[in-house]
Amino acid sequence: MAKVHAKVADAVTLLNASVEALRSSHPGALERFSVSQAYQSNYPIKGVMRFNEAVRVMARFTDFPVMSEWAFGCASETVRLMGVEWMLSPEVLDEVRDQLGRAAVIDARARATTFADAAGMTIIGVSAMADPGLLAGTRHDEEFFDRRYSLGVAAGGRGGGDTTIDLTPEPIETLAAVEAHFLAE
């Protein structure tokens, strides 16, 4: 177990050093970095006791090519990339939510106008508007809110050259829905 622990401790030391170097060479590219406590286990295989130790490292990057180069440079027999989680920055997420909210409201008004026109009426205003399920006396089931607006955002950036791993994400989908009560006469 001591050999396994020493190997993991050395790998974490190298990761920490690589993070310090990265922060010096690419300020702002790494938003957050953390290392979990070590998890140890042992198990027998054909009568021989095996030992395992693992730590979980989380690194949040804002620069995709730098992330790819760092991940490629850190990968080894001891250090494995277990996964990448993609997310929108708070600023981009706010912008996307604004766009989707506007689209949902525009569509709600267009649908209300269609219904009013069919009834020989005209939309004259809005009496209430909220996120689905928040208006009093309304349905709260998902089937009722079948008109959702989504915007796929491809967080781009392909690294190039031999020192990168292509970690280009799939599009991130964000949804919006609105419930509105319109006034017609």
Secondary structure, DSSP 8 states (H G I E B T S, - for coil): -HHHHHHHHHHHHHHHHHHHHHHHHSTTSEEEEEE---EEEEEEETTEEEEEEE--EEEEES-HHHHHHHHHHH-SSS-----------HHHHHHHHHHHHHHHHHHHHHHHHHHHHHTT--EEEEEEEESTT-STT----GGGG---EEEEE-------STT--------EEEEE--EEEEEE-
